[in-house]
Amino acid sequence: MKRYFFVIFTIFLFVIMLLFPGDVFQGARNGLLLWFETVLPTLLPFLIIVNIMLRTSLIRHISRLVYPVLGPLFSVSPGGCFAVLTGFLCGYPMGAKVTADLVRDRRISSREGAYLLSFCNNTSPGFMAGFVVCQTIGDPSLVFGSMIIFLLVPVVLSFAFCRIYLKKETHPAPTVFHGDNGRFSMDVLDLSIMDSFETITKIGGYIIVFSVFLELACKLPFAGTLPGRLLLSFLEITNGVVMLETLPLPFSLRYACIMGLCAFGGFCAGAQTNGMLNGSGLKITPYIAEKLAAGAAASLMAYLYIQIL
């Protein structure tokens, strides 16, 4: 049944694309520009550096450096601390990629990987402070409060998720860093660059596909209504933030929706995350549910924050 539905949906989508070639072109163009002008220069350097760390002894040293703080706080191994660090600092889908790489390399257990995935794949602080708060909302005074919400929600939720995933593994086994040669070489750089370009190209493909979906979805009869715009905003985070800021709602509700979307990441980020998990055994369905919970919690905290101001 699922296979037939996929075939019918694909044929239907192909026909729609033939009927609206101009919208498909515009959507693909918007997605390509977003990827080329923003995502590529922002994320590619981090991908290369992180891949170098994973292939050398740098990951061992960095993990041991942050483990005394992050290890006890999140009940994770030294390798898990590296995933937390990249997931909170580098943005979608870096947390998922590093977690999946660590699971595939058997540096952390699948149980710990599922736990890490539940909270450490987040919007980058730079995107949150620069694009969301300063550029789109246009109120730099909200940067500090927004960053507190951005950090506090996954940290608090991690305590609940820890009871689910690590109830029989309260203290994860120490990370075994096998497979790295401890030295940097041109071969390591070459492999890191190629792996990073494969990842960034895959991310770009998802961005283009969802940009086309968004452009076509705007043709739907309900797209101009308030519920329709709310629903469409959750397809892709960058366009979604702009759409939410233009909604005819009080600022407290707009801000709550925007923070909820940033905590959730959008379905495009979910698709990118799913692409990073191939071969790791980690499941996307629990991740989506956990990110929806994070979005709801962030929305509530953001609304209360504006009311208190």
ZIURDA-V511455 format. One record per backbone hydrogen bond with DSSP energy under -0.5 kcal/mol. NH is the residue of the N-H (numbers start at 0). CO is the residue of the C=O. E is the energy in kcal/mol with one decimal. If there is no record, write none. Layout:
# ZIURDA-V511455
[[NH	CO	E] [NH	CO	E]]
This chain:
# ZIURDA-V511455
[[4	0	-2.1] [5	1	-2.0] [6	2	-2.1] [7	3	-2.7] [8	4	-2.7] [9	5	-2.3] [10	6	-2.3] [11	7	-2.5] [12	8	-2.6] [13	9	-2.2] [14	10	-2.2] [15	11	-2.3] [16	12	-2.3] [17	13	-1.7] [18	14	-1.9] [19	15	-1.7] [20	17	-0.6] [23	19	-1.9] [24	20	-2.5] [25	21	-2.4] [26	22	-2.7] [27	23	-2.7] [28	24	-2.5] [29	25	-2.6] [30	26	-2.5] [31	27	-2.5] [32	28	-2.5] [33	29	-2.4] [34	30	-2.4] [35	31	-3.1] [36	32	-2.9] [37	33	-1.5] [38	33	-1.9] [39	34	-3.6] [41	37	-1.4] [42	38	-3.2] [43	38	-0.6] [43	39	-1.9] [46	42	-2.3] [47	43	-2.4] [48	44	-2.3] [49	45	-2.8] [50	46	-2.3] [51	47	-2.1] [52	48	-2.3] [53	49	-2.3] [54	50	-1.2] [55	51	-0.7] [55	52	-0.9] [58	52	-1.4] [58	55	-0.8] [60	56	-1.8] [61	57	-2.8] [62	58	-2.4] [63	59	-2.0] [64	60	-1.7] [65	61	-2.0] [66	62	-1.5] [67	63	-0.6] [68	65	-1.1] [69	65	-2.6] [70	66	-2.0] [71	66	-0.7] [72	68	-1.3] [73	69	-2.4] [74	70	-1.5] [75	70	-1.2] [80	76	-1.8] [81	77	-1.2] [82	78	-1.4] [83	79	-2.1] [84	80	-2.4] [85	81	-2.3] [86	82	-2.5] [87	83	-1.9] [88	84	-1.5] [89	85	-2.5] [93	90	-2.4] [96	92	-2.4] [97	93	-2.7] [98	94	-2.1] [99	95	-2.7] [100	96	-2.6] [101	97	-2.4] [102	98	-2.1] [103	99	-2.9] [104	100	-2.2] [105	102	-1.5] [106	101	-2.9] [107	101	-1.1] [112	108	-2.4] [113	109	-2.5] [114	110	-1.9] [115	111	-2.8] [116	112	-2.4] [117	113	-1.0] [117	114	-0.6] [118	115	-1.5] [119	115	-2.6] [121	86	-1.4] [121	119	-0.7] [127	123	-2.2] [128	124	-2.9] [129	125	-2.7] [130	125	-0.6] [130	126	-0.6] [131	126	-2.3] [132	127	-2.0] [133	128	-1.8] [134	129	-2.0] [135	130	-2.5] [136	131	-2.5] [137	132	-1.2] [138	132	-1.9] [141	138	-2.2] [142	139	-1.8] [145	141	-2.5] [146	142	-2.4] [147	143	-2.0] [148	144	-2.2] [149	145	-2.7] [150	146	-2.1] [151	147	-2.9] [152	148	-2.2] [153	149	-0.6] [154	150	-1.3] [155	151	-2.8] [156	152	-2.5] [157	153	-1.8] [158	154	-0.8] [158	155	-0.8] [159	155	-0.9] [160	156	-2.7] [161	157	-2.2] [162	158	-0.9] [163	159	-0.8] [164	160	-2.7] [165	161	-2.4] [168	165	-1.2] [171	169	-0.6] [176	174	-0.7] [177	175	-1.6] [180	54	-1.0] [188	184	-2.0] [189	185	-2.6] [190	186	-2.6] [191	187	-2.4] [192	188	-2.5] [193	189	-2.4] [194	190	-2.5] [195	191	-2.1] [196	192	-2.4] [197	193	-2.0] [198	194	-2.1] [199	195	-2.9] [200	196	-2.1] [201	197	-1.9] [202	198	-2.3] [203	199	-2.2] [204	200	-2.1] [205	201	-1.9] [206	202	-2.2] [207	203	-2.4] [208	204	-2.4] [209	205	-2.5] [210	206	-1.9] [211	207	-2.2] [212	208	-2.3] [213	209	-2.3] [214	210	-2.2] [215	211	-2.5] [216	212	-2.8] [217	213	-1.5] [218	215	-1.8] [219	216	-1.8] [222	219	-1.5] [223	220	-0.5] [224	221	-1.5] [228	224	-2.6] [229	225	-2.2] [230	226	-2.4] [231	227	-2.7] [232	228	-1.7] [233	229	-0.6] [233	230	-1.1] [234	231	-1.8] [236	264	-0.6] [239	235	-2.3] [240	236	-2.4] [241	237	-1.2] [242	238	-2.3] [243	239	-2.6] [244	240	-1.9] [245	241	-0.9] [245	242	-0.6] [246	243	-1.3] [248	246	-2.2] [252	249	-0.7] [253	249	-2.2] [254	250	-3.2] [255	251	-1.7] [256	252	-2.4] [257	253	-2.5] [258	254	-2.5] [259	255	-2.0] [260	256	-2.5] [261	257	-2.4] [262	258	-2.0] [263	259	-2.1] [264	260	-3.8] [266	233	-2.4] [267	234	-2.2] [268	264	-0.6] [269	265	-1.6] [270	266	-2.3] [271	267	-2.5] [272	268	-2.6] [273	269	-2.3] [274	270	-1.9] [275	271	-1.3] [276	272	-1.0] [276	273	-0.6] [277	274	-0.6] [279	276	-2.4] [280	276	-0.6] [286	282	-0.6] [287	283	-2.4] [288	284	-1.9] [289	285	-2.5] [290	286	-2.5] [291	287	-2.1] [292	288	-1.9] [293	289	-2.0] [294	290	-2.5] [295	291	-2.4] [296	292	-2.3] [297	293	-2.5] [298	294	-2.2] [299	295	-2.1] [300	296	-2.4] [301	297	-2.6] [302	298	-2.4] [303	299	-2.3] [304	300	-2.3] [305	301	-2.2] [306	302	-2.0] [307	303	-1.9] [308	304	-1.6]]
